[in-house]
Structures are given as C-alpha cells and as structure tokens.
Amino acid sequence: MHVIVDLCVVPLGVGVSVSAYVTECQRVIEASGLDYAMHAYGTNIEGPWDEVMAVVKACHERVHEQGAPRITTTLKMGTRTDREQRMADKVTSVEAHLAR
C-alpha cells in the first residue's frame, strides 16, 4: 500500500534548539531513497507503507542515539484505494484551482 505521511519528530529534554536532531532525522529520510519534501514544521514522505514506517522508526532510533531521552512525534498519513496519487499530484491540483 502506498502512503503519504507528514512527519514531525520533536526531541524533548535537549534544550531549545532541535535543529541538530532534525538534521539527523533528515539524513535518515534522505538515505532511504523515498520521495520526501521537508517543510518548516516537518517532512512529507511517500512510498510503500512498510518502507515509510521503517523510516519513521529509524528517525526515532537516530534521534535517541544522538542523546534525546524522549521524543514526541506527530504523524499524519493518507492512503487511497480509488486511484494512485503522489505528493506532487496533490500540490498540482491545488495550484490548478488557484490559477483559475
């Protein structure tokens, strides 16, 4: 099953700045080979369900390895069975409506 997720991993107990931890999570995502798009408050990732969920787990593992004692994660996900849809398709659809 193809899934599109919006992932936001937030390490707790590491101080105010979390960019070093987010960077490590981004490295995990990039190394996965899955399509992704980072944004200001998280990252969209798409691909086969098991591969995407493995990346979410790997992000948690990496951030804990970096010293975060606790992590809170927000994960939104969507799947479709009526047709194939990619992240870019969703954006293109809204842009087409805006152009009208």
N, CA, C and O atoms as a GROMACS GRO file, in nm:
protein
  400
    1MET      N    1   0.084  -0.118   0.000
    1MET     CA    2   0.000   0.000   0.000
    1MET      C    3   0.088   0.124   0.000
    1MET      O    4   0.183   0.133   0.078
    2HIS      N    5   0.058   0.218  -0.087
    2HIS     CA    6   0.129   0.346  -0.095
    2HIS      C    7   0.073   0.440   0.011
    2HIS      O    8  -0.048   0.447   0.031
    3VAL      N    9   0.161   0.512   0.079
    3VAL     CA   10   0.119   0.604   0.183
    3VAL      C   11   0.196   0.736   0.168
    3VAL      O   12   0.312   0.737   0.129
    4ILE      N   13   0.130   0.844   0.202
    4ILE     CA   14   0.193   0.975   0.213
    4ILE      C   15   0.179   1.015   0.360
    4ILE      O   16   0.069   1.014   0.415
    5VAL      N   17   0.293   1.050   0.422
    5VAL     CA   18   0.288   1.091   0.562
    5VAL      C   19   0.344   1.231   0.578
    5VAL      O   20   0.422   1.279   0.496
    6ASP      N   21   0.303   1.295   0.685
    6ASP     CA   22   0.361   1.420   0.730
    6ASP      C   23   0.419   1.391   0.867
    6ASP      O   24   0.344   1.366   0.961
    7LEU      N   25   0.550   1.393   0.878
    7LEU     CA   26   0.621   1.352   0.998
    7LEU      C   27   0.685   1.473   1.066
    7LEU      O   28   0.753   1.553   1.001
    8CYS      N   29   0.663   1.485   1.196
    8CYS     CA   30   0.727   1.590   1.275
    8CYS      C   31   0.781   1.524   1.403
    8CYS      O   32   0.704   1.490   1.493
    9VAL      N   33   0.912   1.508   1.410
    9VAL     CA   34   0.979   1.446   1.524
    9VAL      C   35   1.037   1.556   1.611
    9VAL      O   36   1.115   1.638   1.563
   10VAL      N   37   0.999   1.559   1.739
   10VAL     CA   38   1.046   1.663   1.830
   10VAL      C   39   1.114   1.599   1.951
   10VAL      O   40   1.049   1.537   2.035
   11PRO      N   41   1.247   1.614   1.960
   11PRO     CA   42   1.317   1.562   2.077
   11PRO      C   43   1.288   1.648   2.199
   11PRO      O   44   1.280   1.770   2.189
   12LEU      N   45   1.272   1.584   2.312
   12LEU     CA   46   1.246   1.656   2.438
   12LEU      C   47   1.365   1.637   2.532
   12LEU      O   48   1.433   1.535   2.528
   13GLY      N   49   1.387   1.736   2.616
   13GLY     CA   50   1.494   1.728   2.714
   13GLY      C   51   1.632   1.756   2.657
   13GLY      O   52   1.733   1.715   2.714
   14VAL      N   53   1.635   1.828   2.543
   14VAL     CA   54   1.763   1.856   2.478
   14VAL      C   55   1.791   2.005   2.463
   14VAL      O   56   1.887   2.044   2.396
   15GLY      N   57   1.711   2.088   2.526
   15GLY     CA   58   1.730   2.232   2.514
   15GLY      C   59   1.633   2.292   2.413
   15GLY      O   60   1.542   2.227   2.364
   16VAL      N   61   1.656   2.420   2.384
   16VAL     CA   62   1.565   2.495   2.300
   16VAL      C   63   1.582   2.462   2.152
   16VAL      O   64   1.483   2.441   2.082
   17SER      N   65   1.705   2.455   2.104
   17SER     CA   66   1.729   2.429   1.962
   17SER      C   67   1.728   2.279   1.936
   17SER      O   68   1.794   2.202   2.006
   18VAL      N   69   1.653   2.239   1.834
   18VAL     CA   70   1.646   2.096   1.799
   18VAL      C   71   1.696   2.070   1.657
   18VAL      O   72   1.683   1.958   1.607
   19SER      N   73   1.753   2.170   1.592
   19SER     CA   74   1.792   2.155   1.452
   19SER      C   75   1.895   2.045   1.429
   19SER      O   76   1.891   1.980   1.325
   20ALA      N   77   1.987   2.023   1.522
   20ALA     CA   78   2.085   1.916   1.504
   20ALA      C   79   2.018   1.779   1.502
   20ALA      O   80   2.061   1.690   1.429
   21TYR      N   81   1.913   1.763   1.580
   21TYR     CA   82   1.839   1.636   1.584
   21TYR      C   83   1.754   1.619   1.458
   21TYR      O   84   1.746   1.510   1.402
   22VAL      N   85   1.692   1.728   1.415
   22VAL     CA   86   1.613   1.725   1.292
   22VAL      C   87   1.704   1.693   1.173
   22VAL      O   88   1.664   1.620   1.083
   23THR      N   89   1.824   1.745   1.175
   23THR     CA   90   1.919   1.718   1.068
   23THR      C   91   1.949   1.568   1.059
   23THR      O   92   1.953   1.512   0.950
   24GLU      N   93   1.968   1.504   1.171
   24GLU     CA   94   1.995   1.360   1.171
   24GLU      C   95   1.876   1.281   1.118
   24GLU      O   96   1.894   1.184   1.044
   25CYS      N   97   1.757   1.322   1.154
   25CYS     CA   98   1.636   1.257   1.102
   25CYS      C   99   1.628   1.276   0.951
   25CYS      O  100   1.593   1.182   0.879
   26GLN      N  101   1.659   1.395   0.903
   26GLN     CA  102   1.657   1.421   0.758
   26GLN      C  103   1.758   1.333   0.686
   26GLN      O  104   1.732   1.288   0.574
   27ARG      N  105   1.872   1.310   0.748
   27ARG     CA  106   1.972   1.222   0.686
   27ARG      C  107   1.919   1.080   0.671
   27ARG      O  108   1.944   1.013   0.571
   28VAL      N  109   1.845   1.035   0.770
   28VAL     CA  110   1.782   0.902   0.764
   28VAL      C  111   1.682   0.897   0.650
   28VAL      O  112   1.680   0.801   0.573
   29ILE      N  113   1.600   0.999   0.641
   29ILE     CA  114   1.498   1.005   0.535
   29ILE      C  115   1.564   1.007   0.398
   29ILE      O  116   1.524   0.932   0.309
   30GLU      N  117   1.663   1.091   0.381
   30GLU     CA  118   1.732   1.101   0.252
   30GLU      C  119   1.797   0.969   0.213
   30GLU      O  120   1.791   0.929   0.097
   31ALA      N  121   1.859   0.902   0.308
   31ALA     CA  122   1.927   0.774   0.281
   31ALA      C  123   1.830   0.664   0.242
   31ALA      O  124   1.869   0.564   0.181
   32SER      N  125   1.702   0.681   0.278
   32SER     CA  126   1.602   0.578   0.248
   32SER      C  127   1.573   0.565   0.099
   32SER      O  128   1.530   0.459   0.053
   33GLY      N  129   1.598   0.672   0.025
   33GLY     CA  130   1.566   0.671  -0.118
   33GLY      C  131   1.420   0.699  -0.148
   33GLY      O  132   1.381   0.702  -0.265
   34LEU      N  133   1.339   0.721  -0.046
   34LEU     CA  134   1.198   0.753  -0.067
   34LEU      C  135   1.184   0.899  -0.109
   34LEU      O  136   1.271   0.981  -0.081
   35ASP      N  137   1.074   0.930  -0.177
   35ASP     CA  138   1.045   1.069  -0.212
   35ASP      C  139   1.004   1.143  -0.085
   35ASP      O  140   0.926   1.091  -0.005
   36TYR      N  141   1.057   1.264  -0.067
   36TYR     CA  142   1.023   1.342   0.052
   36TYR      C  143   1.033   1.490   0.020
   36TYR      O  144   1.095   1.530  -0.079
   37ALA      N  145   0.971   1.571   0.105
   37ALA     CA  146   0.978   1.716   0.093
   37ALA      C  147   0.977   1.774   0.235
   37ALA      O  148   0.876   1.766   0.305
   38MET      N  149   1.090   1.831   0.275
   38MET     CA  150   1.098   1.894   0.406
   38MET      C  151   1.025   2.029   0.401
   38MET      O  152   1.029   2.098   0.299
   39HIS      N  153   0.960   2.064   0.509
   39HIS     CA  154   0.898   2.195   0.521
   39HIS      C  155   0.927   2.249   0.660
   39HIS      O  156   0.997   2.184   0.738
   40ALA      N  157   0.877   2.365   0.693
   40ALA     CA  158   0.916   2.434   0.816
   40ALA      C  159   0.884   2.357   0.944
   40ALA      O  160   0.953   2.374   1.044
   41TYR      N  161   0.781   2.274   0.943
   41TYR     CA  162   0.741   2.204   1.064
   41TYR      C  163   0.732   2.054   1.045
   41TYR      O  164   0.651   1.988   1.110
   42GLY      N  165   0.816   1.999   0.958
   42GLY     CA  166   0.816   1.855   0.940
   42GLY      C  167   0.860   1.817   0.800
   42GLY      O  168   0.919   1.896   0.727
   43THR      N  169   0.829   1.693   0.764
   43THR     CA  170   0.866   1.640   0.635
   43THR      C  171   0.756   1.550   0.582
   43THR      O  172   0.704   1.465   0.654
   44ASN      N  173   0.722   1.569   0.455
   44ASN     CA  174   0.631   1.477   0.386
   44ASN      C  175   0.717   1.366   0.327
   44ASN      O  176   0.821   1.392   0.268
   45ILE      N  177   0.672   1.243   0.343
   45ILE     CA  178   0.742   1.127   0.287
   45ILE      C  179   0.637   1.039   0.220
   45ILE      O  180   0.526   1.024   0.271
   46GLU      N  181   0.674   0.982   0.104
   46GLU     CA  182   0.580   0.892   0.038
   46GLU      C  183   0.651   0.766  -0.010
   46GLU      O  184   0.770   0.767  -0.041
   47GLY      N  185   0.573   0.658  -0.015
   47GLY     CA  186   0.626   0.532  -0.065
   47GLY      C  187   0.546   0.417  -0.010
   47GLY      O  188   0.438   0.436   0.045
   48PRO      N  189   0.599   0.296  -0.026
   48PRO     CA  190   0.532   0.179   0.028
   48PRO      C  191   0.521   0.187   0.181
   48PRO      O  192   0.615   0.230   0.249
   49TRP      N  193   0.408   0.146   0.233
   49TRP     CA  194   0.376   0.157   0.376
   49TRP      C  195   0.492   0.110   0.464
   49TRP      O  196   0.540   0.185   0.549
   50ASP      N  197   0.537  -0.013   0.445
   50ASP     CA  198   0.639  -0.070   0.532
   50ASP      C  199   0.771   0.008   0.526
   50ASP      O  200   0.838   0.023   0.628
   51GLU      N  201   0.807   0.057   0.410
   51GLU     CA  202   0.930   0.134   0.396
   51GLU      C  203   0.920   0.269   0.466
   51GLU      O  204   1.014   0.312   0.532
   52VAL      N  205   0.806   0.334   0.452
   52VAL     CA  206   0.786   0.464   0.517
   52VAL      C  207   0.785   0.447   0.669
   52VAL      O  208   0.847   0.526   0.741
   53MET      N  209   0.716   0.345   0.719
   53MET     CA  210   0.710   0.323   0.864
   53MET      C  211   0.848   0.285   0.919
   53MET      O  212   0.882   0.319   1.032
   54ALA      N  213   0.928   0.215   0.839
   54ALA     CA  214   1.065   0.182   0.881
   54ALA      C  215   1.149   0.308   0.894
   54ALA      O  216   1.235   0.316   0.982
   55VAL      N  217   1.125   0.406   0.808
   55VAL     CA  218   1.197   0.533   0.816
   55VAL      C  219   1.155   0.609   0.941
   55VAL      O  220   1.240   0.669   1.007
   56VAL      N  221   1.027   0.608   0.973
   56VAL     CA  222   0.980   0.675   1.096
   56VAL      C  223   1.050   0.614   1.217
   56VAL      O  224   1.099   0.686   1.304
   57LYS      N  225   1.056   0.481   1.222
   57LYS     CA  226   1.124   0.413   1.332
   57LYS      C  227   1.272   0.448   1.335
   57LYS      O  228   1.328   0.476   1.441
   58ALA      N  229   1.336   0.447   1.219
   58ALA     CA  230   1.479   0.477   1.210
   58ALA      C  231   1.507   0.621   1.256
   58ALA      O  232   1.611   0.646   1.318
   59CYS      N  233   1.418   0.713   1.226
   59CYS     CA  234   1.434   0.851   1.274
   59CYS      C  235   1.434   0.854   1.427
   59CYS      O  236   1.518   0.919   1.488
   60HIS      N  237   1.340   0.783   1.487
   60HIS     CA  238   1.335   0.777   1.633
   60HIS      C  239   1.464   0.719   1.688
   60HIS      O  240   1.523   0.772   1.783
   61GLU      N  241   1.508   0.610   1.629
   61GLU     CA  242   1.631   0.546   1.677
   61GLU      C  243   1.750   0.641   1.667
   61GLU      O  244   1.830   0.651   1.760
   62ARG      N  245   1.763   0.710   1.554
   62ARG     CA  246   1.876   0.801   1.535
   62ARG      C  247   1.872   0.916   1.634
   62ARG      O  248   1.975   0.952   1.692
   63VAL      N  249   1.755   0.975   1.655
   63VAL     CA  250   1.744   1.088   1.747
   63VAL      C  251   1.775   1.044   1.890
   63VAL      O  252   1.840   1.118   1.965
   64HIS      N  253   1.729   0.926   1.929
   64HIS     CA  254   1.766   0.874   2.062
   64HIS      C  255   1.917   0.850   2.070
   64HIS      O  256   1.978   0.880   2.173
   65GLU      N  257   1.978   0.798   1.963
   65GLU     CA  258   2.123   0.775   1.961
   65GLU      C  259   2.200   0.906   1.978
   65GLU      O  260   2.311   0.907   2.031
   66GLN      N  261   2.140   1.016   1.934
   66GLN     CA  262   2.205   1.148   1.945
   66GLN      C  263   2.191   1.206   2.086
   66GLN      O  264   2.243   1.314   2.113
   67GLY      N  265   2.122   1.134   2.174
   67GLY     CA  266   2.115   1.178   2.314
   67GLY      C  267   1.979   1.228   2.361
   67GLY      O  268   1.966   1.264   2.478
   68ALA      N  269   1.879   1.230   2.274
   68ALA     CA  270   1.746   1.274   2.319
   68ALA      C  271   1.684   1.165   2.406
   68ALA      O  272   1.665   1.052   2.360
   69PRO      N  273   1.653   1.197   2.532
   69PRO     CA  274   1.595   1.096   2.619
   69PRO      C  275   1.447   1.067   2.589
   69PRO      O  276   1.393   0.964   2.629
   70ARG      N  277   1.385   1.160   2.518
   70ARG     CA  278   1.241   1.149   2.494
   70ARG      C  279   1.210   1.214   2.360
   70ARG      O  280   1.274   1.311   2.320
   71ILE      N  281   1.110   1.159   2.290
   71ILE     CA  282   1.068   1.215   2.161
   71ILE      C  283   0.916   1.215   2.156
   71ILE      O  284   0.850   1.120   2.198
   72THR      N  285   0.862   1.324   2.105
   72THR     CA  286   0.720   1.326   2.074
   72THR      C  287   0.708   1.346   1.922
   72THR      O  288   0.776   1.431   1.864
   73THR      N  289   0.622   1.269   1.861
   73THR     CA  290   0.608   1.272   1.716
   73THR      C  291   0.463   1.293   1.677
   73THR      O  292   0.372   1.234   1.734
   74THR      N  293   0.445   1.378   1.578
   74THR     CA  294   0.315   1.394   1.514
   74THR      C  295   0.326   1.329   1.378
   74THR      O  296   0.417   1.359   1.300
   75LEU      N  297   0.232   1.240   1.348
   75LEU     CA  298   0.233   1.169   1.222
   75LEU      C  299   0.093   1.173   1.163
   75LEU      O  300  -0.002   1.119   1.220
   76LYS      N  301   0.082   1.238   1.047
   76LYS     CA  302  -0.043   1.236   0.972
   76LYS      C  303  -0.017   1.149   0.850
   76LYS      O  304   0.091   1.155   0.792
   77MET      N  305  -0.114   1.068   0.811
   77MET     CA  306  -0.093   0.983   0.696
   77MET      C  307  -0.220   0.967   0.616
   77MET      O  308  -0.331   0.978   0.668
   78GLY      N  309  -0.199   0.942   0.488
   78GLY     CA  310  -0.314   0.921   0.400
   78GLY      C  311  -0.284   0.812   0.299
   78GLY      O  312  -0.172   0.799   0.248
   79THR      N  313  -0.387   0.734   0.272
   79THR     CA  314  -0.379   0.630   0.170
   79THR      C  315  -0.503   0.640   0.083
   79THR      O  316  -0.605   0.694   0.124
   80ARG      N  317  -0.493   0.587  -0.038
   80ARG     CA  318  -0.607   0.584  -0.130
   80ARG      C  319  -0.614   0.447  -0.194
   80ARG      O  320  -0.512   0.383  -0.220
   81THR      N  321  -0.736   0.403  -0.219
   81THR     CA  322  -0.754   0.278  -0.294
   81THR      C  323  -0.824   0.303  -0.427
   81THR      O  324  -0.829   0.214  -0.512
   82ASP      N  325  -0.880   0.424  -0.445
   82ASP     CA  326  -0.956   0.452  -0.567
   82ASP      C  327  -0.866   0.490  -0.685
   82ASP      O  328  -0.904   0.473  -0.800
   83ARG      N  329  -0.745   0.543  -0.654
   83ARG     CA  330  -0.650   0.579  -0.760
   83ARG      C  331  -0.514   0.605  -0.698
   83ARG      O  332  -0.502   0.622  -0.576
   84GLU      N  333  -0.413   0.609  -0.783
   84GLU     CA  334  -0.279   0.640  -0.737
   84GLU      C  335  -0.264   0.791  -0.727
   84GLU      O  336  -0.305   0.865  -0.816
   85GLN      N  337  -0.204   0.836  -0.617
   85GLN     CA  338  -0.181   0.979  -0.600
   85GLN      C  339  -0.048   1.000  -0.530
   85GLN      O  340  -0.016   0.930  -0.434
   86ARG      N  341   0.030   1.096  -0.578
   86ARG     CA  342   0.160   1.130  -0.521
   86ARG      C  343   0.153   1.268  -0.457
   86ARG      O  344   0.057   1.343  -0.477
   87MET      N  345   0.255   1.301  -0.380
   87MET     CA  346   0.260   1.433  -0.315
   87MET      C  347   0.247   1.544  -0.418
   87MET      O  348   0.170   1.638  -0.400
   88ALA      N  349   0.322   1.532  -0.526
   88ALA     CA  350   0.322   1.636  -0.629
   88ALA      C  351   0.183   1.652  -0.691
   88ALA      O  352   0.144   1.763  -0.726
   89ASP      N  353   0.109   1.543  -0.706
   89ASP     CA  354  -0.026   1.550  -0.762
   89ASP      C  355  -0.118   1.636  -0.675
   89ASP      O  356  -0.198   1.714  -0.726
   90LYS      N  357  -0.104   1.622  -0.544
   90LYS     CA  358  -0.189   1.698  -0.452
   90LYS      C  359  -0.160   1.848  -0.465
   90LYS      O  360  -0.252   1.929  -0.466
   91VAL      N  361  -0.032   1.883  -0.475
   91VAL     CA  362   0.006   2.024  -0.487
   91VAL      C  363  -0.039   2.079  -0.622
   91VAL      O  364  -0.093   2.190  -0.630
   92THR      N  365  -0.016   2.003  -0.727
   92THR     CA  366  -0.056   2.046  -0.862
   92THR      C  367  -0.206   2.071  -0.871
   92THR      O  368  -0.249   2.166  -0.936
   93SER      N  369  -0.283   1.988  -0.806
   93SER     CA  370  -0.429   2.004  -0.808
   93SER      C  371  -0.471   2.137  -0.746
   93SER      O  372  -0.556   2.207  -0.802
   94VAL      N  373  -0.415   2.173  -0.634
   94VAL     CA  374  -0.449   2.299  -0.568
   94VAL      C  375  -0.398   2.417  -0.650
   94VAL      O  376  -0.468   2.517  -0.664
   95GLU      N  377  -0.277   2.404  -0.705
   95GLU     CA  378  -0.224   2.512  -0.790
   95GLU      C  379  -0.312   2.536  -0.911
   95GLU      O  380  -0.329   2.651  -0.953
   96ALA      N  381  -0.368   2.431  -0.968
   96ALA     CA  382  -0.459   2.446  -1.083
   96ALA      C  383  -0.584   2.522  -1.043
   96ALA      O  384  -0.633   2.606  -1.119
   97HIS      N  385  -0.636   2.494  -0.925
   97HIS     CA  386  -0.753   2.567  -0.877
   97HIS      C  387  -0.719   2.714  -0.852
   97HIS      O  388  -0.799   2.803  -0.881
   98LEU      N  389  -0.602   2.740  -0.798
   98LEU     CA  390  -0.560   2.878  -0.771
   98LEU      C  391  -0.545   2.958  -0.901
   98LEU      O  392  -0.570   3.078  -0.903
   99ALA      N  393  -0.504   2.891  -1.007
   99ALA     CA  394  -0.480   2.958  -1.135
   99ALA      C  395  -0.610   2.999  -1.204
   99ALA      O  396  -0.608   3.080  -1.297
  100ARG      N  397  -0.720   2.944  -1.162
  100ARG     CA  398  -0.849   2.975  -1.226
  100ARG      C  399  -0.904   3.108  -1.183
  100ARG      O  400  -1.011   3.148  -1.228
   0.00000   0.00000   0.00000
